[in-house]
Amino acid sequence: MDKALQKRFSDSPPPVEVYVLPATPATSRIFWKCQRCTACCRWPGDVKVDEQEIRSIAGFLKLDEDTFIQRHTRLRTDRAGLSLIEKSNDECIFLEGNDCVINPVKPQQCRDFPNKWNFPGWRQVCEAIPVPMGNEDL
């Protein structure tokens, strides 16, 4: 990488490791019930958005898609798409206090946490409550 590009990306936070949870037998599955603590909204890293999510969020905010992209997204650290930008303190740009401004249309990645993915140390910061699931819940 040339020095100009290296300088441009040197200020970016390091990528965050993501763990995809392995499948488990139905009798031992646990659903983590969100308590809306917003800890996951304050963790640095990419919140990926696809074209449909961009369309939905832009519409919800009453912005055209290009304006939304310019104001609220950046190139992902893996350079494979866009993610939401963060505030200088690493909070999600759409977090106001303990409320998600775009909650009805928040990205799938946000809706899936921590049940379909998580990050190292998530249990130390997340207040989700484990709820055992039986076959009838599947």
Phi and psi in radians as a Rosetta constraint file:
Dihedral C 1 N 2 CA 2 C 2 CIRCULARHARMONIC -1.264 0.35
Dihedral N 2 CA 2 C 2 N 3 CIRCULARHARMONIC 2.859 0.35
Dihedral C 2 N 3 CA 3 C 3 CIRCULARHARMONIC -1.105 0.35
Dihedral N 3 CA 3 C 3 N 4 CIRCULARHARMONIC -0.596 0.35
Dihedral C 3 N 4 CA 4 C 4 CIRCULARHARMONIC -1.128 0.35
Dihedral N 4 CA 4 C 4 N 5 CIRCULARHARMONIC -0.796 0.35
Dihedral C 4 N 5 CA 5 C 5 CIRCULARHARMONIC -1.174 0.35
Dihedral N 5 CA 5 C 5 N 6 CIRCULARHARMONIC -0.698 0.35
Dihedral C 5 N 6 CA 6 C 6 CIRCULARHARMONIC -1.064 0.35
Dihedral N 6 CA 6 C 6 N 7 CIRCULARHARMONIC -0.743 0.35
Dihedral C 6 N 7 CA 7 C 7 CIRCULARHARMONIC -1.113 0.35
Dihedral N 7 CA 7 C 7 N 8 CIRCULARHARMONIC -0.748 0.35
Dihedral C 7 N 8 CA 8 C 8 CIRCULARHARMONIC -1.040 0.35
Dihedral N 8 CA 8 C 8 N 9 CIRCULARHARMONIC -0.689 0.35
Dihedral C 8 N 9 CA 9 C 9 CIRCULARHARMONIC -1.698 0.35
Dihedral N 9 CA 9 C 9 N 10 CIRCULARHARMONIC -0.047 0.35
Dihedral C 9 N 10 CA 10 C 10 CIRCULARHARMONIC -1.220 0.35
Dihedral N 10 CA 10 C 10 N 11 CIRCULARHARMONIC -0.422 0.35
Dihedral C 10 N 11 CA 11 C 11 CIRCULARHARMONIC -1.438 0.35
Dihedral N 11 CA 11 C 11 N 12 CIRCULARHARMONIC -0.171 0.35
Dihedral C 11 N 12 CA 12 C 12 CIRCULARHARMONIC -1.257 0.35
Dihedral N 12 CA 12 C 12 N 13 CIRCULARHARMONIC 2.530 0.35
Dihedral C 12 N 13 CA 13 C 13 CIRCULARHARMONIC -1.168 0.35
Dihedral N 13 CA 13 C 13 N 14 CIRCULARHARMONIC 2.653 0.35
Dihedral C 13 N 14 CA 14 C 14 CIRCULARHARMONIC -1.130 0.35
Dihedral N 14 CA 14 C 14 N 15 CIRCULARHARMONIC 2.661 0.35
Dihedral C 14 N 15 CA 15 C 15 CIRCULARHARMONIC -1.069 0.35
Dihedral N 15 CA 15 C 15 N 16 CIRCULARHARMONIC 2.577 0.35
Dihedral C 15 N 16 CA 16 C 16 CIRCULARHARMONIC -1.683 0.35
Dihedral N 16 CA 16 C 16 N 17 CIRCULARHARMONIC 2.303 0.35
Dihedral C 16 N 17 CA 17 C 17 CIRCULARHARMONIC -1.205 0.35
Dihedral N 17 CA 17 C 17 N 18 CIRCULARHARMONIC 2.424 0.35
Dihedral C 17 N 18 CA 18 C 18 CIRCULARHARMONIC -2.120 0.35
Dihedral N 18 CA 18 C 18 N 19 CIRCULARHARMONIC 2.334 0.35
Dihedral C 18 N 19 CA 19 C 19 CIRCULARHARMONIC -1.912 0.35
Dihedral N 19 CA 19 C 19 N 20 CIRCULARHARMONIC 2.225 0.35
Dihedral C 19 N 20 CA 20 C 20 CIRCULARHARMONIC -1.605 0.35
Dihedral N 20 CA 20 C 20 N 21 CIRCULARHARMONIC 2.244 0.35
Dihedral C 20 N 21 CA 21 C 21 CIRCULARHARMONIC -1.252 0.35
Dihedral N 21 CA 21 C 21 N 22 CIRCULARHARMONIC 2.345 0.35
Dihedral C 21 N 22 CA 22 C 22 CIRCULARHARMONIC -1.234 0.35
Dihedral N 22 CA 22 C 22 N 23 CIRCULARHARMONIC 2.676 0.35
Dihedral C 22 N 23 CA 23 C 23 CIRCULARHARMONIC -1.176 0.35
Dihedral N 23 CA 23 C 23 N 24 CIRCULARHARMONIC 2.493 0.35
Dihedral C 23 N 24 CA 24 C 24 CIRCULARHARMONIC -2.238 0.35
Dihedral N 24 CA 24 C 24 N 25 CIRCULARHARMONIC 2.786 0.35
Dihedral C 24 N 25 CA 25 C 25 CIRCULARHARMONIC -1.007 0.35
Dihedral N 25 CA 25 C 25 N 26 CIRCULARHARMONIC 2.566 0.35
Dihedral C 25 N 26 CA 26 C 26 CIRCULARHARMONIC -0.991 0.35
Dihedral N 26 CA 26 C 26 N 27 CIRCULARHARMONIC -0.588 0.35
Dihedral C 26 N 27 CA 27 C 27 CIRCULARHARMONIC -1.262 0.35
Dihedral N 27 CA 27 C 27 N 28 CIRCULARHARMONIC -0.294 0.35
Dihedral C 27 N 28 CA 28 C 28 CIRCULARHARMONIC -2.010 0.35
Dihedral N 28 CA 28 C 28 N 29 CIRCULARHARMONIC 0.207 0.35
Dihedral C 28 N 29 CA 29 C 29 CIRCULARHARMONIC -1.244 0.35
Dihedral N 29 CA 29 C 29 N 30 CIRCULARHARMONIC 2.554 0.35
Dihedral C 29 N 30 CA 30 C 30 CIRCULARHARMONIC -2.206 0.35
Dihedral N 30 CA 30 C 30 N 31 CIRCULARHARMONIC 2.355 0.35
Dihedral C 30 N 31 CA 31 C 31 CIRCULARHARMONIC -1.828 0.35
Dihedral N 31 CA 31 C 31 N 32 CIRCULARHARMONIC 2.240 0.35
Dihedral C 31 N 32 CA 32 C 32 CIRCULARHARMONIC -1.602 0.35
Dihedral N 32 CA 32 C 32 N 33 CIRCULARHARMONIC 1.952 0.35
Dihedral C 32 N 33 CA 33 C 33 CIRCULARHARMONIC -1.479 0.35
Dihedral N 33 CA 33 C 33 N 34 CIRCULARHARMONIC 2.073 0.35
Dihedral C 33 N 34 CA 34 C 34 CIRCULARHARMONIC -1.103 0.35
Dihedral N 34 CA 34 C 34 N 35 CIRCULARHARMONIC 2.384 0.35
Dihedral C 34 N 35 CA 35 C 35 CIRCULARHARMONIC -1.866 0.35
Dihedral N 35 CA 35 C 35 N 36 CIRCULARHARMONIC 0.147 0.35
Dihedral C 35 N 36 CA 36 C 36 CIRCULARHARMONIC 0.998 0.35
Dihedral N 36 CA 36 C 36 N 37 CIRCULARHARMONIC 0.706 0.35
Dihedral C 36 N 37 CA 37 C 37 CIRCULARHARMONIC -1.327 0.35
Dihedral N 37 CA 37 C 37 N 38 CIRCULARHARMONIC -0.327 0.35
Dihedral C 37 N 38 CA 38 C 38 CIRCULARHARMONIC 1.180 0.35
Dihedral N 38 CA 38 C 38 N 39 CIRCULARHARMONIC 0.236 0.35
Dihedral C 38 N 39 CA 39 C 39 CIRCULARHARMONIC -1.056 0.35
Dihedral N 39 CA 39 C 39 N 40 CIRCULARHARMONIC -0.668 0.35
Dihedral C 39 N 40 CA 40 C 40 CIRCULARHARMONIC -1.173 0.35
Dihedral N 40 CA 40 C 40 N 41 CIRCULARHARMONIC -0.403 0.35
Dihedral C 40 N 41 CA 41 C 41 CIRCULARHARMONIC -1.415 0.35
Dihedral N 41 CA 41 C 41 N 42 CIRCULARHARMONIC -0.157 0.35
Dihedral C 41 N 42 CA 42 C 42 CIRCULARHARMONIC -1.918 0.35
Dihedral N 42 CA 42 C 42 N 43 CIRCULARHARMONIC 0.097 0.35
Dihedral C 42 N 43 CA 43 C 43 CIRCULARHARMONIC -1.652 0.35
Dihedral N 43 CA 43 C 43 N 44 CIRCULARHARMONIC 2.351 0.35
Dihedral C 43 N 44 CA 44 C 44 CIRCULARHARMONIC -1.223 0.35
Dihedral N 44 CA 44 C 44 N 45 CIRCULARHARMONIC 2.645 0.35
Dihedral C 44 N 45 CA 45 C 45 CIRCULARHARMONIC 2.474 0.35
Dihedral N 45 CA 45 C 45 N 46 CIRCULARHARMONIC 3.111 0.35
Dihedral C 45 N 46 CA 46 C 46 CIRCULARHARMONIC -1.422 0.35
Dihedral N 46 CA 46 C 46 N 47 CIRCULARHARMONIC 2.253 0.35
Dihedral C 46 N 47 CA 47 C 47 CIRCULARHARMONIC -1.873 0.35
Dihedral N 47 CA 47 C 47 N 48 CIRCULARHARMONIC 1.719 0.35
Dihedral C 47 N 48 CA 48 C 48 CIRCULARHARMONIC -1.185 0.35
Dihedral N 48 CA 48 C 48 N 49 CIRCULARHARMONIC 2.453 0.35
Dihedral C 48 N 49 CA 49 C 49 CIRCULARHARMONIC -2.270 0.35
Dihedral N 49 CA 49 C 49 N 50 CIRCULARHARMONIC 2.321 0.35
Dihedral C 49 N 50 CA 50 C 50 CIRCULARHARMONIC -1.736 0.35
Dihedral N 50 CA 50 C 50 N 51 CIRCULARHARMONIC -3.127 0.35
Dihedral C 50 N 51 CA 51 C 51 CIRCULARHARMONIC -1.033 0.35
Dihedral N 51 CA 51 C 51 N 52 CIRCULARHARMONIC -0.758 0.35
Dihedral C 51 N 52 CA 52 C 52 CIRCULARHARMONIC -1.140 0.35
Dihedral N 52 CA 52 C 52 N 53 CIRCULARHARMONIC -0.706 0.35
Dihedral C 52 N 53 CA 53 C 53 CIRCULARHARMONIC -1.157 0.35
Dihedral N 53 CA 53 C 53 N 54 CIRCULARHARMONIC -0.693 0.35
Dihedral C 53 N 54 CA 54 C 54 CIRCULARHARMONIC -1.047 0.35
Dihedral N 54 CA 54 C 54 N 55 CIRCULARHARMONIC -0.806 0.35
Dihedral C 54 N 55 CA 55 C 55 CIRCULARHARMONIC -1.043 0.35
Dihedral N 55 CA 55 C 55 N 56 CIRCULARHARMONIC -0.813 0.35
Dihedral C 55 N 56 CA 56 C 56 CIRCULARHARMONIC -1.139 0.35
Dihedral N 56 CA 56 C 56 N 57 CIRCULARHARMONIC -0.823 0.35
Dihedral C 56 N 57 CA 57 C 57 CIRCULARHARMONIC -1.168 0.35
Dihedral N 57 CA 57 C 57 N 58 CIRCULARHARMONIC -0.771 0.35
Dihedral C 57 N 58 CA 58 C 58 CIRCULARHARMONIC -1.025 0.35
Dihedral N 58 CA 58 C 58 N 59 CIRCULARHARMONIC -0.799 0.35
Dihedral C 58 N 59 CA 59 C 59 CIRCULARHARMONIC -1.074 0.35
Dihedral N 59 CA 59 C 59 N 60 CIRCULARHARMONIC -0.741 0.35
Dihedral C 59 N 60 CA 60 C 60 CIRCULARHARMONIC -1.072 0.35
Dihedral N 60 CA 60 C 60 N 61 CIRCULARHARMONIC -0.665 0.35
Dihedral C 60 N 61 CA 61 C 61 CIRCULARHARMONIC -1.495 0.35
Dihedral N 61 CA 61 C 61 N 62 CIRCULARHARMONIC -0.011 0.35
Dihedral C 61 N 62 CA 62 C 62 CIRCULARHARMONIC 1.040 0.35
Dihedral N 62 CA 62 C 62 N 63 CIRCULARHARMONIC 0.761 0.35
Dihedral C 62 N 63 CA 63 C 63 CIRCULARHARMONIC -2.081 0.35
Dihedral N 63 CA 63 C 63 N 64 CIRCULARHARMONIC 2.667 0.35
Dihedral C 63 N 64 CA 64 C 64 CIRCULARHARMONIC -1.339 0.35
Dihedral N 64 CA 64 C 64 N 65 CIRCULARHARMONIC 2.785 0.35
Dihedral C 64 N 65 CA 65 C 65 CIRCULARHARMONIC -1.057 0.35
Dihedral N 65 CA 65 C 65 N 66 CIRCULARHARMONIC -0.720 0.35
Dihedral C 65 N 66 CA 66 C 66 CIRCULARHARMONIC -1.094 0.35
Dihedral N 66 CA 66 C 66 N 67 CIRCULARHARMONIC -0.740 0.35
Dihedral C 66 N 67 CA 67 C 67 CIRCULARHARMONIC -1.114 0.35
Dihedral N 67 CA 67 C 67 N 68 CIRCULARHARMONIC -0.766 0.35
Dihedral C 67 N 68 CA 68 C 68 CIRCULARHARMONIC -1.023 0.35
Dihedral N 68 CA 68 C 68 N 69 CIRCULARHARMONIC -0.829 0.35
Dihedral C 68 N 69 CA 69 C 69 CIRCULARHARMONIC -1.041 0.35
Dihedral N 69 CA 69 C 69 N 70 CIRCULARHARMONIC -0.794 0.35
Dihedral C 69 N 70 CA 70 C 70 CIRCULARHARMONIC -1.135 0.35
Dihedral N 70 CA 70 C 70 N 71 CIRCULARHARMONIC -0.694 0.35
Dihedral C 70 N 71 CA 71 C 71 CIRCULARHARMONIC -1.472 0.35
Dihedral N 71 CA 71 C 71 N 72 CIRCULARHARMONIC -0.562 0.35
Dihedral C 71 N 72 CA 72 C 72 CIRCULARHARMONIC -2.166 0.35
Dihedral N 72 CA 72 C 72 N 73 CIRCULARHARMONIC 0.070 0.35
Dihedral C 72 N 73 CA 73 C 73 CIRCULARHARMONIC -2.264 0.35
Dihedral N 73 CA 73 C 73 N 74 CIRCULARHARMONIC 2.912 0.35
Dihedral C 73 N 74 CA 74 C 74 CIRCULARHARMONIC -2.570 0.35
Dihedral N 74 CA 74 C 74 N 75 CIRCULARHARMONIC 2.931 0.35
Dihedral C 74 N 75 CA 75 C 75 CIRCULARHARMONIC -1.211 0.35
Dihedral N 75 CA 75 C 75 N 76 CIRCULARHARMONIC 2.327 0.35
Dihedral C 75 N 76 CA 76 C 76 CIRCULARHARMONIC -1.124 0.35
Dihedral N 76 CA 76 C 76 N 77 CIRCULARHARMONIC 2.759 0.35
Dihedral C 76 N 77 CA 77 C 77 CIRCULARHARMONIC -1.099 0.35
Dihedral N 77 CA 77 C 77 N 78 CIRCULARHARMONIC -0.487 0.35
Dihedral C 77 N 78 CA 78 C 78 CIRCULARHARMONIC -1.511 0.35
Dihedral N 78 CA 78 C 78 N 79 CIRCULARHARMONIC 0.022 0.35
Dihedral C 78 N 79 CA 79 C 79 CIRCULARHARMONIC 1.049 0.35
Dihedral N 79 CA 79 C 79 N 80 CIRCULARHARMONIC 0.416 0.35
Dihedral C 79 N 80 CA 80 C 80 CIRCULARHARMONIC -1.878 0.35
Dihedral N 80 CA 80 C 80 N 81 CIRCULARHARMONIC 0.334 0.35
Dihedral C 80 N 81 CA 81 C 81 CIRCULARHARMONIC 2.708 0.35
Dihedral N 81 CA 81 C 81 N 82 CIRCULARHARMONIC -2.881 0.35
Dihedral C 81 N 82 CA 82 C 82 CIRCULARHARMONIC -1.877 0.35
Dihedral N 82 CA 82 C 82 N 83 CIRCULARHARMONIC 2.684 0.35
Dihedral C 82 N 83 CA 83 C 83 CIRCULARHARMONIC -2.385 0.35
Dihedral N 83 CA 83 C 83 N 84 CIRCULARHARMONIC 2.829 0.35
Dihedral C 83 N 84 CA 84 C 84 CIRCULARHARMONIC -1.194 0.35
Dihedral N 84 CA 84 C 84 N 85 CIRCULARHARMONIC 2.524 0.35
Dihedral C 84 N 85 CA 85 C 85 CIRCULARHARMONIC -1.340 0.35
Dihedral N 85 CA 85 C 85 N 86 CIRCULARHARMONIC 2.883 0.35
Dihedral C 85 N 86 CA 86 C 86 CIRCULARHARMONIC -2.047 0.35
Dihedral N 86 CA 86 C 86 N 87 CIRCULARHARMONIC 2.757 0.35
Dihedral C 86 N 87 CA 87 C 87 CIRCULARHARMONIC -1.249 0.35
Dihedral N 87 CA 87 C 87 N 88 CIRCULARHARMONIC 2.947 0.35
Dihedral C 87 N 88 CA 88 C 88 CIRCULARHARMONIC -1.082 0.35
Dihedral N 88 CA 88 C 88 N 89 CIRCULARHARMONIC -0.373 0.35
Dihedral C 88 N 89 CA 89 C 89 CIRCULARHARMONIC -1.647 0.35
Dihedral N 89 CA 89 C 89 N 90 CIRCULARHARMONIC 0.250 0.35
Dihedral C 89 N 90 CA 90 C 90 CIRCULARHARMONIC 1.358 0.35
Dihedral N 90 CA 90 C 90 N 91 CIRCULARHARMONIC -0.005 0.35
Dihedral C 90 N 91 CA 91 C 91 CIRCULARHARMONIC -1.225 0.35
Dihedral N 91 CA 91 C 91 N 92 CIRCULARHARMONIC 2.669 0.35
Dihedral C 91 N 92 CA 92 C 92 CIRCULARHARMONIC -1.041 0.35
Dihedral N 92 CA 92 C 92 N 93 CIRCULARHARMONIC 2.468 0.35
Dihedral C 92 N 93 CA 93 C 93 CIRCULARHARMONIC -1.054 0.35
Dihedral N 93 CA 93 C 93 N 94 CIRCULARHARMONIC -0.397 0.35
Dihedral C 93 N 94 CA 94 C 94 CIRCULARHARMONIC -1.752 0.35
Dihedral N 94 CA 94 C 94 N 95 CIRCULARHARMONIC 0.187 0.35
Dihedral C 94 N 95 CA 95 C 95 CIRCULARHARMONIC -1.602 0.35
Dihedral N 95 CA 95 C 95 N 96 CIRCULARHARMONIC 2.146 0.35
Dihedral C 95 N 96 CA 96 C 96 CIRCULARHARMONIC -2.152 0.35
Dihedral N 96 CA 96 C 96 N 97 CIRCULARHARMONIC 1.864 0.35
Dihedral C 96 N 97 CA 97 C 97 CIRCULARHARMONIC 1.156 0.35
Dihedral N 97 CA 97 C 97 N 98 CIRCULARHARMONIC -2.053 0.35
Dihedral C 97 N 98 CA 98 C 98 CIRCULARHARMONIC -1.943 0.35
Dihedral N 98 CA 98 C 98 N 99 CIRCULARHARMONIC 0.376 0.35
Dihedral C 98 N 99 CA 99 C 99 CIRCULARHARMONIC -2.074 0.35
Dihedral N 99 CA 99 C 99 N 100 CIRCULARHARMONIC 2.424 0.35
Dihedral C 99 N 100 CA 100 C 100 CIRCULARHARMONIC -1.564 0.35
Dihedral N 100 CA 100 C 100 N 101 CIRCULARHARMONIC 2.042 0.35
Dihedral C 100 N 101 CA 101 C 101 CIRCULARHARMONIC -1.088 0.35
Dihedral N 101 CA 101 C 101 N 102 CIRCULARHARMONIC -0.511 0.35
Dihedral C 101 N 102 CA 102 C 102 CIRCULARHARMONIC -1.908 0.35
Dihedral N 102 CA 102 C 102 N 103 CIRCULARHARMONIC 0.416 0.35
Dihedral C 102 N 103 CA 103 C 103 CIRCULARHARMONIC -0.818 0.35
Dihedral N 103 CA 103 C 103 N 104 CIRCULARHARMONIC -0.787 0.35
Dihedral C 103 N 104 CA 104 C 104 CIRCULARHARMONIC -1.102 0.35
Dihedral N 104 CA 104 C 104 N 105 CIRCULARHARMONIC -0.385 0.35
Dihedral C 104 N 105 CA 105 C 105 CIRCULARHARMONIC -2.218 0.35
Dihedral N 105 CA 105 C 105 N 106 CIRCULARHARMONIC 0.399 0.35
Dihedral C 105 N 106 CA 106 C 106 CIRCULARHARMONIC -1.065 0.35
Dihedral N 106 CA 106 C 106 N 107 CIRCULARHARMONIC 2.673 0.35
Dihedral C 106 N 107 CA 107 C 107 CIRCULARHARMONIC -1.027 0.35
Dihedral N 107 CA 107 C 107 N 108 CIRCULARHARMONIC 2.671 0.35
Dihedral C 107 N 108 CA 108 C 108 CIRCULARHARMONIC -0.960 0.35
Dihedral N 108 CA 108 C 108 N 109 CIRCULARHARMONIC -0.685 0.35
Dihedral C 108 N 109 CA 109 C 109 CIRCULARHARMONIC -0.982 0.35
Dihedral N 109 CA 109 C 109 N 110 CIRCULARHARMONIC -0.716 0.35
Dihedral C 109 N 110 CA 110 C 110 CIRCULARHARMONIC -1.190 0.35
Dihedral N 110 CA 110 C 110 N 111 CIRCULARHARMONIC -0.728 0.35
Dihedral C 110 N 111 CA 111 C 111 CIRCULARHARMONIC -1.164 0.35
Dihedral N 111 CA 111 C 111 N 112 CIRCULARHARMONIC -0.509 0.35
Dihedral C 111 N 112 CA 112 C 112 CIRCULARHARMONIC -1.438 0.35
Dihedral N 112 CA 112 C 112 N 113 CIRCULARHARMONIC -0.280 0.35
Dihedral C 112 N 113 CA 113 C 113 CIRCULARHARMONIC -1.334 0.35
Dihedral N 113 CA 113 C 113 N 114 CIRCULARHARMONIC 2.415 0.35
Dihedral C 113 N 114 CA 114 C 114 CIRCULARHARMONIC -1.684 0.35
Dihedral N 114 CA 114 C 114 N 115 CIRCULARHARMONIC 0.223 0.35
Dihedral C 114 N 115 CA 115 C 115 CIRCULARHARMONIC -1.274 0.35
Dihedral N 115 CA 115 C 115 N 116 CIRCULARHARMONIC -0.561 0.35
Dihedral C 115 N 116 CA 116 C 116 CIRCULARHARMONIC -1.950 0.35
Dihedral N 116 CA 116 C 116 N 117 CIRCULARHARMONIC -0.222 0.35
Dihedral C 116 N 117 CA 117 C 117 CIRCULARHARMONIC -2.781 0.35
Dihedral N 117 CA 117 C 117 N 118 CIRCULARHARMONIC 2.815 0.35
Dihedral C 117 N 118 CA 118 C 118 CIRCULARHARMONIC -2.780 0.35
Dihedral N 118 CA 118 C 118 N 119 CIRCULARHARMONIC -3.107 0.35
Dihedral C 118 N 119 CA 119 C 119 CIRCULARHARMONIC -2.266 0.35
Dihedral N 119 CA 119 C 119 N 120 CIRCULARHARMONIC 2.788 0.35
Dihedral C 119 N 120 CA 120 C 120 CIRCULARHARMONIC -0.991 0.35
Dihedral N 120 CA 120 C 120 N 121 CIRCULARHARMONIC 2.269 0.35
Dihedral C 120 N 121 CA 121 C 121 CIRCULARHARMONIC 1.511 0.35
Dihedral N 121 CA 121 C 121 N 122 CIRCULARHARMONIC 0.113 0.35
Dihedral C 121 N 122 CA 122 C 122 CIRCULARHARMONIC -1.061 0.35
Dihedral N 122 CA 122 C 122 N 123 CIRCULARHARMONIC -0.597 0.35
Dihedral C 122 N 123 CA 123 C 123 CIRCULARHARMONIC -1.180 0.35
Dihedral N 123 CA 123 C 123 N 124 CIRCULARHARMONIC -0.409 0.35
Dihedral C 123 N 124 CA 124 C 124 CIRCULARHARMONIC -1.331 0.35
Dihedral N 124 CA 124 C 124 N 125 CIRCULARHARMONIC -0.369 0.35
Dihedral C 124 N 125 CA 125 C 125 CIRCULARHARMONIC -2.004 0.35
Dihedral N 125 CA 125 C 125 N 126 CIRCULARHARMONIC -0.370 0.35
Dihedral C 125 N 126 CA 126 C 126 CIRCULARHARMONIC -1.619 0.35
Dihedral N 126 CA 126 C 126 N 127 CIRCULARHARMONIC 2.368 0.35
Dihedral C 126 N 127 CA 127 C 127 CIRCULARHARMONIC -1.692 0.35
Dihedral N 127 CA 127 C 127 N 128 CIRCULARHARMONIC 0.234 0.35
Dihedral C 127 N 128 CA 128 C 128 CIRCULARHARMONIC -1.005 0.35
Dihedral N 128 CA 128 C 128 N 129 CIRCULARHARMONIC 2.525 0.35
Dihedral C 128 N 129 CA 129 C 129 CIRCULARHARMONIC -1.806 0.35
Dihedral N 129 CA 129 C 129 N 130 CIRCULARHARMONIC 2.231 0.35
Dihedral C 129 N 130 CA 130 C 130 CIRCULARHARMONIC -1.273 0.35
Dihedral N 130 CA 130 C 130 N 131 CIRCULARHARMONIC 2.264 0.35
Dihedral C 130 N 131 CA 131 C 131 CIRCULARHARMONIC -2.142 0.35
Dihedral N 131 CA 131 C 131 N 132 CIRCULARHARMONIC 1.979 0.35
Dihedral C 131 N 132 CA 132 C 132 CIRCULARHARMONIC -1.080 0.35
Dihedral N 132 CA 132 C 132 N 133 CIRCULARHARMONIC 2.472 0.35
Dihedral C 132 N 133 CA 133 C 133 CIRCULARHARMONIC -2.032 0.35
Dihedral N 133 CA 133 C 133 N 134 CIRCULARHARMONIC 2.350 0.35
Dihedral C 133 N 134 CA 134 C 134 CIRCULARHARMONIC -1.761 0.35
Dihedral N 134 CA 134 C 134 N 135 CIRCULARHARMONIC -3.099 0.35
Dihedral C 134 N 135 CA 135 C 135 CIRCULARHARMONIC -1.004 0.35
Dihedral N 135 CA 135 C 135 N 136 CIRCULARHARMONIC -0.604 0.35
Dihedral C 135 N 136 CA 136 C 136 CIRCULARHARMONIC -1.182 0.35
Dihedral N 136 CA 136 C 136 N 137 CIRCULARHARMONIC -0.321 0.35
Dihedral C 136 N 137 CA 137 C 137 CIRCULARHARMONIC -1.530 0.35
Dihedral N 137 CA 137 C 137 N 138 CIRCULARHARMONIC -0.153 0.35
